[in-house]
Amino acid sequence: MNLNGLNEQSYTELEDYWMRVFLNVVQDQDKENWVILYYNTSFSNGQKVMDMNPIFSAKSKLSHKSIRLIQETDHEEDDVHYWLDTNGKNELVIICSLSQQHVRKVKEIIKRWIYE
């Protein structure tokens, strides 16, 4: 178990959930243009880092935009925080806890970022 109380199976299910959220936003013709799970989130022995930073990442092969989603389990503020990291990157960083309200908001943020 890690600090967030998740075992590896539960953590993998969470990663898969956020991937499905992302794929739901990306239009069918665009899915092949993304490197999904862009950041390596495993140790050299293959074990998952499981710190939720990032819980999901992707990078466009065409626009070179990237997305890093960080999930917090003890997020006190009931909001989604996001910003663009332009320090040598073109990356949208999103921090949120898991709730249906946050998932809807994250989808809108990603959609605007990808298709603007």
C-alpha positions, 0 to 999 in steps of 0.5 A: 500500500502507498500513502494514499491507501491504494494497492497496485490494482486499484491504482491501475484502475484509476489510471485507466479511468482517467485514460478513458476520460481523456479518450472520451474528449479526444475525437476519434480521428485524433486518438492516434495522434497522441502518445498516451501515458507520456510520462514514465510512472514506473521505477526501473524494476517495473513497480508503479510509483503510485504518487498520482503525479501524474495519474495521467499524461499525454502528448500530441504528436502533431501540436506537441501539446502535452497534458499532465493530470495530478490527482490529490486524495486529500485536496481540501479545496473543492476545485480544479486547479490548472495552468499552462507550463510554458517554461520550455514546454507547452503543457497543461497541468491539472490538479484535482481530486476525484469527483463527478463535478471535477471530471466534468470540469477537467473534460472541458479544460482538456477540450478547450486546450486541445481544440483551441 
